[in-house]
Amino acid sequence: MDRAARTDLCRSLCDYKTEKYVVAKNKKVGLLYRLVQLLIFLFPFFVSSLFPC
């Protein structure tokens, strides 16, 4: 791997891009979004309780 390739690899690993935000004024959509976030957050805890080491 030459120096230019290593530099490009290092730069690509250090890149950080922010996502665009969407503001939904519908309460049902907002509630559904928060519920999905909560389920994703709690999923590892449920899995670890079902399958203890």
N, C-alpha and C positions, 0 to 999 in steps of 0.2 A: 504494500500500500504506500503510495507516494505521499509527499507532504501535503499537497493540495487536497487529496482525498481525505486525509486525516483531519485537516482543517475544516473541510465541509462537513464531515461526520460530527466533529465536536460542535460546530455551530448548529447543526440540525438537532442535536441532543439538547442544546441549551435554549432552543427557541421556545417561546411561550406566546400563545395566541389567545386572546380573550374571545369568548363567544358573544354574539349579539343577543340582546334580551328581547323577549316578546312580552308585552303587557296585555294580559287577557282581562277584560273587565267583566267577563261572565263568571259569576260566583261558582257555578257548577264545574266549570273548567278549572278554576283555581283550586277548588276543593279536591277534585280528582287528581290534579297535579301534586298537591301536598300529600295525598293518600299514597300515591305511587312512590314518592320520595320516602315516606315513612316505611313502607313495605321493603324498599331496597335497603334502607338503613337497618331494619330489624332482621332481615333475612339471615345474616351470619349467626345471630344469637339463637334463632330457632334451629338452624342446622346443627350448631354445636350442642344444643340441648338434646336433639334427637340422636345424634351420633357422638357420644362422648369418647374421648381418647382412652 
